[in-house]
Amino acid sequence: MLLVGLAPATSADNEPGFAVLVFSKTAGFRHDSISAGVAAIQALGEQSNFRVDATEDDKIFSDDRLSKYREVIFLNTTGEVLDAGGQAAFERFIRHGGGFVGVHSATDTGYEWPWYGRLVGNYFSRHPPIQSAKLNVVDASHASTRSLPIEWGRRDEWYDFRHDLDPDITILIRIDESSYRGGRMGAMHPVAWYHIYDGGRAWYTALGHTVESYREPLFLDHLRGGILWAAGVNPE
């Protein structure tokens, strides 16, 4: 098991406030940006006082090991990444109040695991080529959107999803399909959202395909806010 990002505290004053697990196992397409994403989340942890452990070993999904974490981040995971035992342990983690953050292809994960589909909120359907587009922030009050411009232009891989979101899911950002080629979801096309699910907190962003994303200050602010909200640190 690969564990990275452990920063031992030298005194009680600088001990991390909580710990997150970054999980980036792939059983399908593998993103070149995974290592950049792990490094970026480690840096966010140093800046915002949370510890980051990263692994692609699914054996960490046990009750004992997950109990060390406030939340789990699925960073560009793909395919079926957990066996039945790991799935059950993760479900218990969420039901006991754990947090979940899904980044980009976290929706291209767990197609045979309906509980996970409801947690992450949707499944990936297709995408056109990487290109620039205009995003519209529809909820600027959330920790993950407060620092963003209401109209946000950026370049990424823009996902279509299989269906509209359930009513209990709050959309944070939509994409303007008139600003790029190939979108097929219409005017309500979501790209970031959150909800309370099965006792825990779940936040997802479709952004984060490219290596460059993890050097963008606005994207990193967006990701930081989602991590803190899912951990219950910034609950608004």
C-alpha positions as CSV (number, residue, x, y, z in Angstrom):
1,M,0.0,0.0,0.0
2,L,1.3,3.4,-1.0
3,L,0.8,6.0,1.7
4,V,2.0,9.5,1.1
5,G,1.6,13.0,2.5
6,L,2.1,12.1,6.1
7,A,3.5,15.2,7.8
8,P,4.4,14.4,11.4
9,A,3.6,17.2,13.9
10,T,6.3,18.5,16.1
11,S,4.0,19.9,18.7
12,A,0.3,19.8,19.7
13,D,0.0,23.3,18.2
14,N,0.5,22.1,14.6
15,E,-1.1,18.7,14.7
16,P,-3.5,18.3,11.8
17,G,-7.1,18.9,12.6
18,F,-8.4,15.8,10.8
19,A,-7.2,13.3,8.2
20,V,-8.5,12.5,4.7
21,L,-7.8,9.5,2.5
22,V,-7.2,10.0,-1.2
23,F,-8.1,6.9,-3.1
24,S,-7.1,6.8,-6.8
25,K,-7.3,3.2,-7.9
26,T,-8.2,2.7,-11.5
27,A,-9.8,-0.4,-13.2
28,G,-10.4,1.4,-16.5
29,F,-9.0,4.6,-18.0
30,R,-6.1,6.1,-16.0
31,H,-5.7,9.8,-15.9
32,D,-2.2,11.3,-16.3
33,S,-3.3,13.9,-13.7
34,I,-3.6,11.6,-10.7
35,S,-0.1,12.3,-9.3
36,A,-0.6,16.0,-9.8
37,G,-4.0,15.7,-8.0
38,V,-2.5,13.9,-5.1
39,A,0.3,16.5,-4.8
40,A,-2.2,19.3,-4.9
41,I,-4.4,17.8,-2.2
42,Q,-1.3,17.3,0.0
43,A,-0.5,21.0,-0.5
44,L,-4.1,22.0,0.4
45,G,-3.8,19.8,3.5
46,E,-0.6,21.7,4.6
47,Q,-2.3,25.0,4.0
48,S,-5.6,24.1,5.7
49,N,-4.4,21.9,8.6
50,F,-5.6,18.4,7.5
51,R,-3.4,15.3,7.0
52,V,-3.5,13.6,3.6
53,D,-2.9,9.9,3.1
54,A,-3.0,8.6,-0.5
55,T,-3.3,5.0,-1.6
56,E,-4.5,2.8,-4.5
57,D,-4.7,-0.3,-2.2
58,D,-8.3,-1.2,-1.7
59,K,-7.5,-3.2,1.4
60,I,-7.6,0.0,3.3
61,F,-11.4,-0.1,3.1
62,S,-12.0,-1.8,6.4
63,D,-13.8,-0.5,9.4
64,D,-10.6,-0.2,11.5
65,R,-8.5,1.6,8.8
66,L,-11.3,3.9,7.7
67,S,-12.0,5.0,11.3
68,K,-8.8,7.1,11.1
69,Y,-10.3,9.4,8.5
70,R,-12.9,12.2,8.5
71,E,-13.5,11.7,4.7
72,V,-12.5,9.7,1.6
73,I,-11.6,11.4,-1.7
74,F,-12.1,9.4,-4.9
75,L,-9.6,11.1,-7.1
76,N,-10.1,10.1,-10.8
77,T,-11.0,6.5,-9.9
78,T,-12.4,4.4,-12.7
79,G,-14.3,1.1,-13.0
80,E,-15.0,-1.3,-10.2
81,V,-12.4,-0.4,-7.5
82,L,-13.7,-2.2,-4.4
83,D,-14.8,-5.7,-3.6
84,A,-17.9,-6.6,-1.6
85,G,-16.1,-6.3,1.7
86,G,-14.6,-2.9,0.8
87,Q,-17.9,-1.6,-0.4
88,A,-19.6,-2.7,2.8
89,A,-17.0,-1.0,5.0
90,F,-17.2,2.2,3.0
91,E,-21.0,2.2,3.3
92,R,-20.7,1.9,7.1
93,F,-18.1,4.7,7.1
94,I,-20.6,7.0,5.4
95,R,-23.5,5.9,7.6
96,H,-21.4,6.8,10.7
97,G,-21.1,10.4,9.4
98,G,-18.1,10.1,7.1
99,G,-17.5,12.5,4.2
100,F,-17.0,11.8,0.6
101,V,-15.4,13.9,-2.2
102,G,-15.6,12.8,-5.8
103,V,-13.3,14.3,-8.4
104,H,-13.9,14.1,-12.2
105,S,-14.0,10.4,-13.1
106,A,-15.3,9.4,-9.6
107,T,-18.6,9.3,-11.6
108,D,-16.9,6.8,-14.0
109,T,-16.6,4.4,-11.1
110,G,-18.8,1.7,-9.4
111,Y,-21.4,1.1,-12.1
112,E,-22.2,-2.2,-10.5
113,W,-22.6,-0.6,-7.1
114,P,-26.0,1.2,-6.9
115,W,-25.4,2.6,-3.4
116,Y,-22.2,4.3,-4.7
117,G,-24.1,5.7,-7.7
118,R,-26.5,7.4,-5.3
119,L,-23.7,8.7,-3.1
120,V,-21.7,10.3,-6.0
121,G,-25.0,11.5,-7.5
122,N,-24.7,10.4,-11.1
123,Y,-22.7,8.3,-13.6
124,F,-20.6,9.4,-16.5
125,S,-22.1,9.0,-19.9
126,R,-19.8,10.6,-22.5
127,H,-17.6,13.6,-23.2
128,P,-16.5,15.7,-26.2
129,P,-12.8,16.6,-26.8
130,I,-11.1,18.8,-24.2
131,Q,-11.9,22.5,-24.8
132,S,-12.7,25.8,-23.1
133,A,-16.2,26.5,-21.9
134,K,-18.1,28.9,-19.6
135,L,-19.3,27.7,-16.2
136,N,-22.1,29.4,-14.3
137,V,-22.0,29.4,-10.5
138,V,-25.6,28.9,-9.4
139,D,-24.9,28.7,-5.6
140,A,-22.2,31.2,-4.6
141,S,-22.8,30.7,-0.8
142,H,-21.1,27.3,-0.5
143,A,-17.6,26.9,0.7
144,S,-16.5,25.5,-2.6
145,T,-17.9,28.3,-4.8
146,R,-17.5,31.5,-2.7
147,S,-14.2,32.5,-4.3
148,L,-15.3,31.7,-7.8
149,P,-16.5,34.2,-10.4
150,I,-20.2,33.9,-11.3
151,E,-19.1,33.2,-14.9
152,W,-16.0,31.1,-14.9
153,G,-14.2,30.3,-18.1
154,R,-11.8,27.4,-18.1
155,R,-10.5,24.4,-20.2
156,D,-11.2,20.9,-19.2
157,E,-12.9,17.6,-20.2
158,W,-16.7,18.2,-19.9
159,Y,-18.7,15.2,-18.9
160,D,-22.3,14.4,-19.8
161,F,-24.1,12.3,-17.2
162,R,-26.7,9.6,-17.5
163,H,-29.6,11.4,-16.0
164,D,-30.8,14.5,-14.2
165,L,-29.8,14.8,-10.6
166,D,-32.2,13.7,-7.8
167,P,-34.1,16.6,-6.2
168,D,-32.3,16.2,-2.9
169,I,-28.9,17.1,-4.6
170,T,-28.0,20.8,-4.6
171,I,-26.3,22.0,-7.9
172,L,-23.4,24.3,-7.3
173,I,-22.2,24.9,-10.9
174,R,-23.7,24.4,-14.3
175,I,-22.0,24.5,-17.7
176,D,-23.2,26.7,-20.6
177,E,-23.5,24.3,-23.5
178,S,-23.6,27.2,-25.9
179,S,-20.0,28.0,-25.0
180,Y,-18.5,24.7,-26.2
181,R,-19.2,21.9,-28.7
182,G,-20.6,18.5,-27.9
183,G,-22.7,18.9,-24.7
184,R,-25.9,16.9,-24.7
185,M,-27.6,17.7,-21.4
186,G,-29.2,21.1,-22.1
187,A,-29.6,24.2,-20.1
188,M,-29.5,22.5,-16.7
189,H,-26.2,20.6,-17.3
190,P,-24.6,20.3,-13.8
191,V,-20.8,20.0,-13.2
192,A,-20.6,20.3,-9.4
193,W,-23.0,19.4,-6.6
194,Y,-23.4,18.2,-3.0
195,H,-25.9,16.5,-0.7
196,I,-26.4,14.7,2.6
197,Y,-26.6,11.0,1.8
198,D,-27.2,8.0,4.1
199,G,-25.8,9.8,7.2
200,G,-22.8,11.4,5.5
201,R,-21.8,14.3,3.4
202,A,-21.0,13.9,-0.4
203,W,-19.5,16.6,-2.7
204,Y,-18.6,16.1,-6.3
205,T,-16.9,18.1,-9.1
206,A,-16.6,17.0,-12.7
207,L,-13.6,19.3,-13.1
208,G,-10.1,18.0,-12.8
209,H,-9.2,15.9,-15.9
210,T,-6.1,17.9,-16.8
211,V,-2.8,18.2,-15.1
212,E,-3.1,21.9,-15.5
213,S,-6.3,21.9,-13.3
214,Y,-4.2,21.1,-10.3
215,R,-2.1,24.3,-10.7
216,E,-5.2,26.6,-11.1
217,P,-5.8,28.7,-8.0
218,L,-9.6,28.9,-8.6
219,F,-9.9,25.2,-9.1
220,L,-7.9,24.5,-6.0
221,D,-10.0,26.9,-4.0
222,H,-13.1,25.0,-5.3
223,L,-11.6,21.7,-4.4
224,R,-10.4,22.9,-0.9
225,G,-14.0,24.1,-0.2
226,G,-15.4,20.8,-1.1
227,I,-13.0,18.9,1.1
228,L,-13.6,21.1,4.1
229,W,-17.4,21.0,3.6
230,A,-17.4,17.2,3.3
231,A,-15.3,17.0,6.5
232,G,-17.9,19.1,8.3
233,V,-15.4,21.9,8.9
234,N,-17.2,24.5,6.8
235,P,-20.8,23.2,6.8
236,E,-22.6,26.1,5.1
